[in-house]
Amino acid sequence: MNRYRIFIQTGLLMLLCLFSAAASTRQDSLRGGNGPGRQWWDVQRYELSVMIDTASEVIYGSNRISFRVTAQPGDSMQLDLQDAMVLDSVIFEGVALDLVRDGNAWWIRYPFSRWTKGGEYAVRAFYHGRPKTAAMPPWDGGFIRTRDSSGHLWMAVACQGLGASCWWPCKDQQSDKPDSGMTIRIETNTALPVISNGRLTGYRQEGNRHIRTWQLKNPVNTYNVTFYLGDYIHWTDTLIGAEGLLTLDFYALRAHEDKARRQFAAVKPMLHCFEYWMGAYPFYDDGYKLVEAPYLGMEHQSAIAYGNEYKMGYKGTDRSGTGIGMAFDFIIVHESGHEWFGNSITAADVADGWIHEGFTTYAEALFAECLLGKEKAVRYTRGEWKNIRNDRAVTGAYGVADGGPGDRYDKGAALVHMIRMTLDDDQVFRNLFHALHDTFYHQVVTSAALESFINRFTGRDFRPFFDQYLRIAGIPRLKYFIKDKRLFYRLSGAVEGLVLPVSVTAGKKSLTLSATSAWQDIPWKEGYDLSFSGDFLMETE
């Protein structure tokens, strides 16, 4: 019976993958896959120079791409630059290479196959165009252009789902960060400040042209590269953290300075809390910045976008429905949590987006715990489970830019919480977070590798948890009945090997059941008024 169940579950999973692959397009594969134009070269550094015409939003720029040959090259290189943009030329050692457009990808033709493994090279890509305007940022990405309450121009870009190639040419894939960081040089025709990732290392004015240079020392996801242009007021602070002095920079619209200073005061206790639970802030070299943005928010590395209107909770509401979420500003906490999961520890394929969103959503509960204690933090994280739809597996289809469903947030966080409850040792759980931080620091990782590490570190086999809550849509159901003073119980809809340590309480009596797919029973004289722990994502009947 068990082998039959495994066969059915595996078959269904394969069919779902086939259906997802069939629904994807060639462009999806070019964007999400590691095809022949990508797999032989590894980005070492980007040097992006962009001139933004603030009136027309047309941009002109170049990107110097330094890379190492890691496998036998073919005769083509894939660069990504989307439809609204034009790749004018790609230059290698003074020679313009042949270009062929393929939708949102460009094929660079050259006898790269003559190059040897281990060699390091650089090309410069010149381009121009008017990037897509974001319809509903940050979810529907692109450029954002508006006016603040004082009438000043306010611009930015957010492009996580859409991709960085909507505004600059790059290898637009999470699995390849520039190992040695990035230079971002932005020229504008306005004196309004421009903020970007990393640290400001240069500013010069040439007539009505204002040119600022920002430097990132650390690897960065391409979708995290951004800018903010507006009438900003700037102040600084420092934090004595796990690795010494961390610089903090805050940028708010001039008209919002007073309320921004009050709201942003939460950053220091939040960072202390996150360092306690998750390890040292991952980007001491590049600092921490919080920047008011003309959209809700985004985890732009070392330059977090903030647009929660200086309200507590999520735009003045509590996603958990418990009231506990009103104790903190959701956007500051959630987007900053991504510095650990998403920006430092990055999923190699967007299909494993639960690594970013599940751990970061649980970081909200960790901050609630620092503020209010564990009991309220547990209530908060359970409360968020009401948002889970269970209509699709959390894991997306690999290789086709499929980030999976919204359940990667709250169901991913539920998985993290259930691991904590199963361990039943908060010190071990905290040590696990620190071990993840140390082992996968600034790296890309697959879900399979992360799952294997968790199993090895804890000495437990969580494979059934990962299979149940990541790879199939449904959740288990605890069936039970009382007969002849015995409590009978089992899990239905559970993957093979899943064991949930579910607490059952009646009156003053409480004990833990190791619920599996097999019927079990225990003596029960406590009557019919019983309740089950809410720490495991399941239904009861």
C-alpha positions as CSV (number, residue, x, y, z in Angstrom):
1,M,0.0,0.0,0.0
2,N,2.8,2.4,0.9
3,R,4.7,1.7,-2.3
4,Y,1.5,2.3,-4.3
5,R,1.0,5.6,-2.6
6,I,4.6,6.7,-3.4
7,F,4.1,5.6,-7.0
8,I,0.9,7.7,-7.3
9,Q,2.4,10.8,-5.6
10,T,5.5,10.6,-7.8
11,G,3.4,10.2,-10.9
12,L,1.2,13.1,-10.1
13,L,4.2,15.3,-9.4
14,M,5.8,14.4,-12.8
15,L,2.6,15.2,-14.6
16,L,2.4,18.6,-12.9
17,C,5.9,19.3,-14.0
18,L,5.2,18.2,-17.5
19,F,2.1,20.4,-17.6
20,S,4.1,23.4,-16.3
21,A,6.8,22.9,-18.8
22,A,4.3,22.5,-21.6
23,A,2.7,25.8,-20.7
24,S,6.0,27.7,-20.7
25,T,7.4,29.4,-23.7
26,R,10.9,29.6,-25.3
27,Q,11.3,33.0,-23.8
28,D,10.5,31.6,-20.3
29,S,13.3,29.0,-20.9
30,L,15.7,31.6,-22.1
31,R,15.0,33.7,-19.0
32,G,14.8,31.0,-16.4
33,G,17.2,28.3,-17.7
34,N,20.9,27.9,-17.8
35,G,21.2,27.3,-21.5
36,P,24.2,27.0,-23.9
37,G,24.6,30.8,-24.0
38,R,24.9,31.1,-20.2
39,Q,26.4,27.9,-18.8
40,W,30.0,28.4,-19.8
41,W,30.7,31.8,-18.2
42,D,30.5,33.2,-14.7
43,V,30.0,36.9,-14.0
44,Q,32.8,38.4,-11.9
45,R,31.8,42.1,-12.0
46,Y,29.3,44.5,-13.6
47,E,30.2,48.2,-14.2
48,L,26.9,49.9,-15.2
49,S,26.8,53.4,-16.5
50,V,23.4,54.9,-17.2
51,M,22.2,58.4,-18.3
52,I,18.6,59.0,-17.4
53,D,16.6,61.7,-19.3
54,T,14.1,62.5,-16.6
55,A,11.7,64.2,-19.0
56,S,11.4,61.3,-21.5
57,E,12.5,58.4,-19.3
58,V,14.7,57.3,-22.1
59,I,18.0,55.9,-20.9
60,Y,21.4,55.6,-22.6
61,G,24.1,53.4,-21.1
62,S,26.7,50.7,-21.1
63,N,27.6,47.8,-18.9
64,R,31.1,46.4,-18.7
65,I,30.7,42.7,-18.0
66,S,33.8,40.9,-16.5
67,F,33.5,37.1,-16.5
68,R,35.5,33.9,-16.1
69,V,35.2,31.0,-18.5
70,T,34.1,28.0,-16.4
71,A,33.4,25.4,-19.1
72,Q,34.0,24.8,-22.8
73,P,32.4,27.8,-24.6
74,G,30.2,27.7,-27.5
75,D,30.2,30.3,-30.3
76,S,27.4,32.4,-28.7
77,M,26.8,34.3,-25.5
78,Q,23.3,35.1,-24.2
79,L,22.7,38.6,-22.9
80,D,19.3,39.6,-21.6
81,L,17.7,43.0,-22.5
82,Q,14.0,43.2,-22.9
83,D,11.8,44.3,-25.8
84,A,11.5,48.0,-24.9
85,M,15.3,48.3,-25.0
86,V,17.8,48.1,-27.8
87,L,21.3,46.6,-27.5
88,D,23.3,48.9,-29.8
89,S,26.6,47.1,-29.7
90,V,28.8,44.7,-27.8
91,I,32.5,45.4,-27.9
92,F,35.4,43.0,-27.2
93,E,38.9,44.4,-27.4
94,G,37.8,47.2,-29.7
95,V,35.8,44.9,-32.0
96,A,32.0,45.1,-32.4
97,L,30.6,41.6,-32.2
98,D,27.6,40.2,-34.2
99,L,24.3,40.5,-32.5
100,V,21.1,38.6,-33.1
101,R,17.9,39.5,-31.2
102,D,15.7,36.6,-29.8
103,G,12.8,38.3,-28.0
104,N,14.1,39.4,-24.6
105,A,17.5,37.7,-25.2
106,W,20.3,38.7,-27.5
107,W,22.8,36.2,-28.9
108,I,26.4,37.5,-29.1
109,R,28.3,35.7,-31.9
110,Y,32.0,35.3,-31.7
111,P,34.5,32.3,-31.8
112,F,34.4,32.1,-28.0
113,S,35.1,28.4,-28.3
114,R,38.8,29.3,-28.9
115,W,38.9,30.5,-25.3
116,T,40.2,28.2,-22.6
117,K,38.6,27.3,-19.3
118,G,39.8,29.5,-16.5
119,G,40.4,32.5,-18.7
120,E,39.0,35.9,-17.7
121,Y,37.6,38.4,-20.2
122,A,35.3,41.4,-20.4
123,V,32.9,42.8,-22.9
124,R,31.1,46.2,-22.9
125,A,27.4,46.3,-24.0
126,F,26.0,49.7,-25.2
127,Y,22.2,50.2,-25.1
128,H,19.3,52.6,-25.0
129,G,15.6,52.7,-24.7
130,R,12.6,53.7,-22.6
131,P,12.1,51.0,-19.9
132,K,8.6,49.7,-19.2
133,T,6.5,51.7,-16.9
134,A,5.5,49.7,-13.8
135,A,1.7,49.3,-13.7
136,M,1.5,48.1,-10.1
137,P,5.0,48.1,-8.5
138,P,6.6,46.2,-7.1
139,W,4.5,43.2,-8.4
140,D,4.3,44.5,-11.9
141,G,7.8,45.9,-12.3
142,G,9.5,48.6,-14.3
143,F,10.2,52.3,-13.9
144,I,8.1,54.4,-11.5
145,R,7.6,58.1,-12.2
146,T,5.5,60.4,-10.0
147,R,5.5,63.7,-8.1
148,D,5.8,64.1,-4.3
149,S,3.4,66.2,-2.3
150,S,5.6,69.2,-2.9
151,G,5.6,68.7,-6.7
152,H,9.1,67.4,-7.0
153,L,10.0,64.6,-9.4
154,W,10.1,61.2,-7.7
155,M,11.5,58.2,-9.7
156,A,12.6,54.7,-9.0
157,V,12.8,51.2,-10.5
158,A,11.6,47.9,-9.1
159,C,11.9,44.8,-11.2
160,Q,12.1,41.5,-9.2
161,G,9.6,39.5,-11.2
162,L,10.1,41.4,-14.5
163,G,13.8,41.2,-14.3
164,A,16.8,43.6,-14.3
165,S,17.0,43.2,-18.1
166,C,14.0,45.5,-18.3
167,W,16.5,48.4,-17.9
168,W,20.1,47.1,-18.3
169,P,21.8,44.3,-20.1
170,C,23.1,41.4,-18.0
171,K,22.9,37.7,-17.3
172,D,19.4,38.0,-15.8
173,Q,19.5,34.9,-13.7
174,Q,19.6,34.4,-9.9
175,S,22.2,31.6,-10.1
176,D,25.0,34.0,-11.2
177,K,25.7,37.0,-9.0
178,P,28.8,39.2,-9.8
179,D,31.3,37.7,-7.5
180,S,33.2,40.9,-7.0
181,G,30.3,43.3,-6.8
182,M,29.3,46.1,-9.0
183,T,29.8,49.7,-10.0
184,I,26.6,51.8,-10.6
185,R,27.2,55.1,-12.2
186,I,24.0,57.2,-12.8
187,E,23.9,60.5,-14.7
188,T,20.8,62.7,-14.6
189,N,19.8,66.1,-15.8
190,T,18.4,67.2,-12.5
191,A,20.1,68.2,-9.2
192,L,17.8,66.0,-7.2
193,P,19.7,63.3,-5.2
194,V,20.0,59.8,-6.7
195,I,20.5,56.9,-4.3
196,S,21.6,53.4,-5.3
197,N,23.1,50.3,-3.8
198,G,26.3,50.2,-1.8
199,R,28.3,53.3,-1.0
200,L,28.5,56.7,-2.8
201,T,32.1,57.0,-3.9
202,G,31.9,59.9,-6.4
203,Y,29.9,62.9,-7.4
204,R,30.6,65.5,-10.1
205,Q,28.6,68.1,-12.0
206,E,29.2,69.0,-15.6
207,G,26.9,71.8,-16.6
208,N,23.3,70.5,-15.9
209,R,24.6,66.9,-15.7
210,H,24.9,65.3,-12.3
211,I,26.9,62.1,-12.1
212,R,27.0,59.9,-9.0
213,T,29.0,56.6,-8.6
214,W,28.0,53.9,-6.2
215,Q,30.1,50.9,-5.3
216,L,28.9,47.5,-4.2
217,K,31.7,45.3,-2.8
218,N,29.5,42.2,-2.3
219,P,27.8,39.9,-4.8
220,V,24.3,41.1,-5.7
221,N,21.2,39.7,-7.4
222,T,20.6,41.6,-10.6
223,Y,16.9,42.4,-9.7
224,N,18.2,44.1,-6.5
225,V,20.1,46.8,-8.5
226,T,18.1,50.0,-8.3
227,F,18.0,53.7,-8.0
228,Y,15.8,56.3,-6.3
229,L,15.6,59.9,-7.4
230,G,13.8,62.5,-5.4
231,D,13.8,65.5,-3.0
232,Y,15.5,63.4,-0.2
233,I,16.7,64.4,3.2
234,H,19.5,62.2,4.5
235,W,20.8,61.3,8.0
236,T,23.1,58.7,9.3
237,D,23.6,56.5,12.3
238,T,25.7,53.6,13.4
239,L,25.1,50.2,15.0
240,I,27.6,48.3,17.0
241,G,26.8,44.8,15.7
242,A,28.1,41.3,15.5
243,E,30.9,42.3,13.2
244,G,31.7,45.7,14.6
245,L,30.6,49.1,13.3
246,L,27.7,49.0,10.8
247,T,26.8,52.3,9.0
248,L,23.1,53.1,8.7
249,D,21.8,55.6,6.2
250,F,18.3,56.9,6.0
251,Y,16.6,58.7,3.1
252,A,13.1,60.2,3.3
253,L,11.3,62.8,1.3
254,R,12.0,66.2,2.7
255,A,8.4,66.7,3.7
256,H,8.3,63.5,5.6
257,E,11.5,63.9,7.7
258,D,9.8,64.1,11.1
259,K,7.6,61.0,10.8
260,A,10.4,59.1,9.0
261,R,12.8,59.7,11.9
262,R,10.2,58.3,14.3
263,Q,9.4,55.3,12.1
264,F,12.9,54.4,11.1
265,A,14.0,54.3,14.7
266,A,12.9,50.7,14.7
267,V,15.8,49.7,12.5
268,K,18.4,49.4,15.2
269,P,16.5,47.1,17.5
270,M,15.4,45.1,14.5
271,L,18.9,44.6,13.2
272,H,20.0,43.6,16.7
273,C,17.2,41.1,16.9
274,F,18.0,39.7,13.4
275,E,21.7,39.3,14.2
276,Y,20.7,37.4,17.4
277,W,18.5,35.0,15.5
278,M,20.0,34.8,12.0
279,G,23.7,35.8,12.3
280,A,25.6,38.9,11.4
281,Y,24.1,41.4,9.0
282,P,25.5,40.1,5.6
283,F,26.7,43.3,4.1
284,Y,28.8,45.3,6.5
285,D,31.1,46.4,3.6
286,D,28.2,48.0,1.8
287,G,26.2,49.3,4.8
288,Y,22.5,49.4,5.5
289,K,20.2,52.0,3.9
290,L,16.5,52.5,4.1
291,V,15.0,54.7,1.4
292,E,11.5,56.0,1.0
293,A,10.2,54.8,-2.3
294,P,7.1,55.6,-4.5
295,Y,5.8,52.0,-4.1
296,L,5.2,49.6,-1.2
297,G,8.7,48.1,-0.7
298,M,11.4,45.9,-2.0
299,E,14.5,44.1,-0.7
300,H,17.0,46.1,-2.7
301,Q,20.3,45.0,-1.3
302,S,21.9,47.6,1.1
303,A,19.2,50.1,-0.2
304,I,15.9,48.8,1.2
305,A,12.8,50.4,-0.5
306,Y,10.2,51.7,2.0
307,G,6.7,52.8,1.0
308,N,4.4,51.7,3.9
309,E,3.2,55.3,4.4
310,Y,4.6,55.4,7.9
311,K,2.0,53.1,9.2
312,M,2.3,50.1,11.5
313,G,1.4,46.7,10.2
314,Y,1.0,46.2,6.5
315,K,-0.4,49.6,5.2
316,G,-2.2,49.9,8.6
317,T,-3.6,46.4,8.7
318,D,-2.4,43.1,10.3
319,R,-1.9,40.2,7.9
320,S,-2.1,37.8,10.8
321,G,-5.5,39.0,12.1
322,T,-4.2,38.8,15.7
323,G,-3.5,42.4,16.3
324,I,0.2,41.5,17.0
325,G,1.3,42.7,13.6
326,M,0.3,46.2,14.5
327,A,3.3,46.3,16.9
328,F,5.8,46.9,14.0
329,D,6.1,48.3,10.5
330,F,5.7,45.2,8.3
331,I,7.7,46.6,5.3
332,I,10.7,47.7,7.3
333,V,10.9,44.3,9.0
334,H,10.1,42.0,6.0
335,E,12.2,43.7,3.4
336,S,15.1,44.1,5.7
337,G,14.9,40.4,6.6
338,H,15.6,39.6,3.0
339,E,19.2,40.8,3.5
340,W,19.7,37.4,5.0
341,F,17.4,35.2,2.9
342,G,17.2,36.4,-0.7
343,N,20.1,38.7,-0.9
344,S,22.8,36.8,1.0
345,I,21.4,33.3,0.7
346,T,19.8,33.2,-2.8
347,A,17.8,30.5,-4.5
348,A,19.5,29.3,-7.7
349,D,16.2,29.1,-9.4
350,V,13.1,31.3,-8.7
351,A,11.2,28.0,-8.4
352,D,12.7,27.7,-4.9
353,G,11.4,31.1,-3.9
354,W,10.3,29.7,-0.6
355,I,13.9,30.1,0.5
356,H,13.6,33.8,0.1
357,E,10.0,34.4,1.2
358,G,9.3,31.5,3.7
359,F,12.4,32.3,5.9
360,T,11.8,36.0,5.6
361,T,8.2,35.8,6.5
362,Y,9.2,33.8,9.6
363,A,11.7,36.6,10.4
364,E,8.7,38.8,11.0
365,A,7.7,36.4,13.9
366,L,11.2,36.4,15.2
367,F,11.1,40.2,15.5
368,A,7.7,39.9,17.1
369,E,9.3,37.5,19.6
370,C,12.1,40.0,20.4
371,L,9.4,42.7,21.0
372,L,6.6,40.8,22.7
373,G,7.8,37.3,23.6
374,K,7.5,33.8,22.1
375,E,3.8,33.2,22.9
376,K,2.7,36.2,20.9
377,A,5.1,35.5,18.1
378,V,3.7,32.0,17.8
379,R,0.2,33.5,17.6
380,Y,1.3,35.9,14.9
381,T,2.9,33.2,12.7
382,R,-0.2,30.9,13.1
383,G,-2.4,33.8,12.3
384,E,-0.7,34.3,8.9
385,W,-1.6,30.8,7.9
386,K,-5.1,31.9,7.2
387,N,-3.7,33.5,4.0
388,I,-2.5,30.1,2.7
389,R,-4.5,28.8,-0.3
390,N,-3.1,25.3,-0.8
391,D,-4.1,25.4,-4.4
392,R,-0.7,24.7,-5.9
393,A,2.6,23.2,-4.8
394,V,4.9,25.9,-3.3
395,T,7.8,24.9,-5.6
396,G,7.5,26.3,-9.1
397,A,8.6,24.7,-12.3
398,Y,12.4,24.8,-12.7
399,G,14.2,26.5,-15.6
400,V,11.2,28.6,-16.9
401,A,11.2,31.6,-14.5
402,D,8.3,30.2,-12.5
403,G,8.4,31.7,-9.0
404,G,5.6,29.5,-7.7
405,P,2.4,30.7,-5.9
406,G,1.9,33.2,-3.2
407,D,1.9,30.3,-0.7
408,R,5.7,30.5,-0.8
409,Y,5.4,33.3,1.8
410,D,3.1,31.9,4.5
411,K,3.3,28.2,3.8
412,G,7.0,28.5,3.5
413,A,7.0,30.2,6.9
414,A,4.8,27.5,8.3
415,L,7.4,24.9,7.2
416,V,10.1,26.8,9.1
417,H,7.9,27.0,12.2
418,M,7.1,23.3,12.1
419,I,10.8,22.5,11.9
420,R,11.2,24.6,15.1
421,M,8.3,22.9,16.9
422,T,9.6,19.5,15.9
423,L,13.1,20.3,17.2
424,D,11.5,21.6,20.4
425,D,14.8,23.3,21.3
426,D,15.1,27.0,20.6
427,Q,18.9,27.0,21.0
428,V,19.2,24.3,18.3
429,F,16.8,26.2,16.1
430,R,18.8,29.4,16.5
431,N,22.1,27.5,15.9
432,L,20.5,26.2,12.7
433,F,19.8,29.7,11.4
434,H,23.4,30.7,12.2
435,A,24.7,27.6,10.5
436,L,22.7,28.4,7.4
437,H,24.1,32.0,7.5
438,D,27.7,30.8,7.8
439,T,27.5,28.0,5.3
440,F,25.6,29.7,2.5
441,Y,26.8,33.3,3.0
442,H,26.7,35.3,-0.2
443,Q,25.9,32.1,-2.2
444,V,23.2,30.7,-4.4
445,V,21.7,27.4,-3.3
446,T,19.1,24.9,-4.4
447,S,16.2,23.8,-2.2
448,A,17.6,20.3,-2.4
449,A,21.0,21.4,-1.0
450,L,19.4,23.5,1.8
451,E,17.1,20.7,2.8
452,S,20.0,18.2,2.9
453,F,21.9,20.6,5.1
454,I,19.0,21.0,7.6
455,N,18.7,17.3,7.9
456,R,22.4,16.8,8.5
457,F,22.7,19.7,11.0
458,T,19.7,18.7,13.1
459,G,20.2,15.0,12.8
460,R,16.6,14.5,11.8
461,D,15.0,13.5,8.6
462,F,12.7,16.3,7.5
463,R,12.3,15.0,4.0
464,P,8.6,14.2,4.4
465,F,8.0,17.7,5.7
466,F,9.7,19.2,2.6
467,D,7.8,16.8,0.3
468,Q,4.4,17.5,2.0
469,Y,4.6,21.3,2.3
470,L,6.7,22.2,-0.8
471,R,6.0,19.7,-3.5
472,I,2.3,18.9,-3.3
473,A,-0.6,21.3,-2.9
474,G,-2.7,19.6,-0.2
475,I,-2.0,19.5,3.5
476,P,-2.7,16.5,5.8
477,R,-5.9,15.9,7.7
478,L,-5.9,14.5,11.2
479,K,-8.8,12.1,11.5
480,Y,-9.8,10.9,14.9
481,F,-12.7,9.4,16.9
482,I,-13.2,8.1,20.5
483,K,-14.6,4.7,21.1
484,D,-14.6,2.4,24.2
485,K,-12.5,5.0,26.1
486,R,-9.8,5.0,23.5
487,L,-8.7,7.8,21.1
488,F,-8.1,6.6,17.6
489,Y,-6.2,8.9,15.2
490,R,-4.3,9.0,11.9
491,L,-3.2,11.4,9.1
492,S,-4.9,11.3,5.7
493,G,-3.4,13.0,2.6
494,A,0.0,12.7,4.1
495,V,3.2,11.8,2.2
496,E,5.0,8.6,3.1
497,G,6.9,8.9,6.3
498,L,5.4,12.1,7.6
499,V,5.2,12.2,11.4
500,L,3.5,15.2,13.1
501,P,4.1,15.5,16.9
502,V,0.7,17.0,17.6
503,S,-0.3,18.0,21.1
504,V,-3.8,17.1,22.2
505,T,-5.4,18.7,25.2
506,A,-8.5,17.9,27.3
507,G,-9.1,19.8,30.5
508,K,-5.8,19.8,32.4
509,K,-4.4,16.8,30.5
510,S,-2.1,17.4,27.6
511,L,0.1,14.9,25.7
512,T,1.8,14.6,22.3
513,L,0.7,12.2,19.6
514,S,3.1,11.0,16.9
515,A,0.5,11.1,14.1
516,T,1.3,9.1,11.0
517,S,-0.7,7.6,8.1
518,A,-1.4,4.5,10.1
519,W,-4.3,4.2,12.6
520,Q,-3.1,4.4,16.2
521,D,-4.9,4.5,19.5
522,I,-4.3,5.4,23.2
523,P,-6.4,5.1,26.3
524,W,-8.7,8.1,26.7
525,K,-10.9,8.9,29.6
526,E,-11.0,12.6,29.2
527,G,-14.2,12.8,27.3
528,Y,-15.0,14.4,23.9
529,D,-14.1,18.0,24.6
530,L,-10.5,18.0,23.2
531,S,-8.3,20.3,21.1
532,F,-5.2,19.9,19.0
533,S,-2.1,22.0,18.8
534,G,-2.1,24.6,16.1
535,D,1.6,24.4,15.5
536,F,1.3,22.1,12.5
537,L,-0.3,23.0,9.3
538,M,-3.1,20.5,9.0
539,E,-6.9,20.1,9.1
540,T,-8.8,18.0,11.6
541,E,-12.0,16.0,11.3
